Every structure is written in C-alpha cells, then in structure tokens.
C-alpha cells in the first residue's frame, strides 16, 4: 500500500501550475482507497516522506555533527579527509572519549533509533560528509 501511495504522490509531484491532464483509472483508485481503509482499520500508517540533508563536518575542536532530532530516521557519516574523526553519541567527543573512530575512507551509520546529539572532533584536519534522513 505504501508503495502505491508513494507512486501516486510521486506522479502528482510533477504537476506544475497551469492546466494539466491526468490520466487515471478509477478502478485502481478505488482499489487503493479500499487498501487504505483496511490499513487504517488495522492501525497501519504509511511511512512519512523522507528528506536527506547533506552537510560537512571539519572541526578540530569538539563540535556538533548533528543536533538532536526526534524526526531523524537515520544518519550516515563518511570520513573523506586524511585525519581521524572521533564520533560520540549523546555528548561532545574527544580523542580519548568517543563512540567510534573513523579513519580516512571509513563510514559510520548511526543506529536508526538514535535521535540524540552526535558530537565529533578531528584529531588533525579532515572532512566528513554527513547525511541525515528525516
């Protein structure tokens, strides 16, 4: 059901202002509505839309890679720079107290159920690419 709804929303998102022609099959729409009604009765909710926000982290002093967000569905961190990146979940990071250390080329996927602060610090100059999904 979620895929049907997402496909319809995707198809409709291409419509811009002005006059548009929409070809629909009423049987398909009725089937979708029946599925939606059954899912609602069963307590099944469609997945929310997702947005990916990309940023870079380069701090050699303890800083915030990502702020707390109850809407965050996921977060990935990829160390593209030469320095080691120290990551800490829930608090600021240091080179001696951290959750994970990423060497150049390493990738870290924050646990999907974690929505708290993500701190980080590079031991030497470096760059990390951060993608948050909400």
Secondary structure as a PSIPRED ss2 file (coil, helix, strand):
# PSIPRED VFORMAT (PSIPRED V4.0)

   1 X C   1.000  0.000  0.000
   2 X H   0.000  1.000  0.000
   3 X H   0.000  1.000  0.000
   4 X H   0.000  1.000  0.000
   5 X H   0.000  1.000  0.000
   6 X H   0.000  1.000  0.000
   7 X H   0.000  1.000  0.000
   8 X H   0.000  1.000  0.000
   9 X H   0.000  1.000  0.000
  10 X H   0.000  1.000  0.000
  11 X H   0.000  1.000  0.000
  12 X H   0.000  1.000  0.000
  13 X H   0.000  1.000  0.000
  14 X C   1.000  0.000  0.000
  15 X C   1.000  0.000  0.000
  16 X C   1.000  0.000  0.000
  17 X C   1.000  0.000  0.000
  18 X C   1.000  0.000  0.000
  19 X C   1.000  0.000  0.000
  20 X C   1.000  0.000  0.000
  21 X C   1.000  0.000  0.000
  22 X C   1.000  0.000  0.000
  23 X C   1.000  0.000  0.000
  24 X C   1.000  0.000  0.000
  25 X C   1.000  0.000  0.000
  26 X H   0.000  1.000  0.000
  27 X H   0.000  1.000  0.000
  28 X H   0.000  1.000  0.000
  29 X H   0.000  1.000  0.000
  30 X H   0.000  1.000  0.000
  31 X H   0.000  1.000  0.000
  32 X H   0.000  1.000  0.000
  33 X H   0.000  1.000  0.000
  34 X H   0.000  1.000  0.000
  35 X H   0.000  1.000  0.000
  36 X H   0.000  1.000  0.000
  37 X H   0.000  1.000  0.000
  38 X H   0.000  1.000  0.000
  39 X H   0.000  1.000  0.000
  40 X H   0.000  1.000  0.000
  41 X H   0.000  1.000  0.000
  42 X H   0.000  1.000  0.000
  43 X C   1.000  0.000  0.000
  44 X C   1.000  0.000  0.000
  45 X C   1.000  0.000  0.000
  46 X C   1.000  0.000  0.000
  47 X C   1.000  0.000  0.000
  48 X C   1.000  0.000  0.000
  49 X C   1.000  0.000  0.000
  50 X C   1.000  0.000  0.000
  51 X C   1.000  0.000  0.000
  52 X E   0.000  0.000  1.000
  53 X E   0.000  0.000  1.000
  54 X E   0.000  0.000  1.000
  55 X E   0.000  0.000  1.000
  56 X E   0.000  0.000  1.000
  57 X E   0.000  0.000  1.000
  58 X C   1.000  0.000  0.000
  59 X C   1.000  0.000  0.000
  60 X C   1.000  0.000  0.000
  61 X C   1.000  0.000  0.000
  62 X C   1.000  0.000  0.000
  63 X E   0.000  0.000  1.000
  64 X E   0.000  0.000  1.000
  65 X E   0.000  0.000  1.000
  66 X E   0.000  0.000  1.000
  67 X C   1.000  0.000  0.000
  68 X C   1.000  0.000  0.000
  69 X C   1.000  0.000  0.000
  70 X C   1.000  0.000  0.000
  71 X C   1.000  0.000  0.000
  72 X C   1.000  0.000  0.000
  73 X C   1.000  0.000  0.000
  74 X E   0.000  0.000  1.000
  75 X E   0.000  0.000  1.000
  76 X E   0.000  0.000  1.000
  77 X E   0.000  0.000  1.000
  78 X E   0.000  0.000  1.000
  79 X E   0.000  0.000  1.000
  80 X C   1.000  0.000  0.000
  81 X C   1.000  0.000  0.000
  82 X C   1.000  0.000  0.000
  83 X C   1.000  0.000  0.000
  84 X C   1.000  0.000  0.000
  85 X E   0.000  0.000  1.000
  86 X E   0.000  0.000  1.000
  87 X E   0.000  0.000  1.000
  88 X E   0.000  0.000  1.000
  89 X E   0.000  0.000  1.000
  90 X C   1.000  0.000  0.000
  91 X C   1.000  0.000  0.000
  92 X C   1.000  0.000  0.000
  93 X C   1.000  0.000  0.000
  94 X C   1.000  0.000  0.000
  95 X C   1.000  0.000  0.000
  96 X C   1.000  0.000  0.000
  97 X C   1.000  0.000  0.000
  98 X C   1.000  0.000  0.000
  99 X C   1.000  0.000  0.000
 100 X E   0.000  0.000  1.000
 101 X E   0.000  0.000  1.000
 102 X E   0.000  0.000  1.000
 103 X C   1.000  0.000  0.000
 104 X C   1.000  0.000  0.000
 105 X C   1.000  0.000  0.000
 106 X C   1.000  0.000  0.000
 107 X E   0.000  0.000  1.000
 108 X E   0.000  0.000  1.000
 109 X E   0.000  0.000  1.000
 110 X E   0.000  0.000  1.000
 111 X C   1.000  0.000  0.000
 112 X C   1.000  0.000  0.000
 113 X C   1.000  0.000  0.000
 114 X C   1.000  0.000  0.000
 115 X C   1.000  0.000  0.000
 116 X C   1.000  0.000  0.000
 117 X C   1.000  0.000  0.000
 118 X E   0.000  0.000  1.000
 119 X E   0.000  0.000  1.000
 120 X E   0.000  0.000  1.000
 121 X E   0.000  0.000  1.000
 122 X E   0.000  0.000  1.000
 123 X C   1.000  0.000  0.000
 124 X C   1.000  0.000  0.000
 125 X C   1.000  0.000  0.000
 126 X C   1.000  0.000  0.000
 127 X C   1.000  0.000  0.000
 128 X E   0.000  0.000  1.000
 129 X E   0.000  0.000  1.000
 130 X E   0.000  0.000  1.000
 131 X E   0.000  0.000  1.000
 132 X E   0.000  0.000  1.000
 133 X E   0.000  0.000  1.000
 134 X C   1.000  0.000  0.000
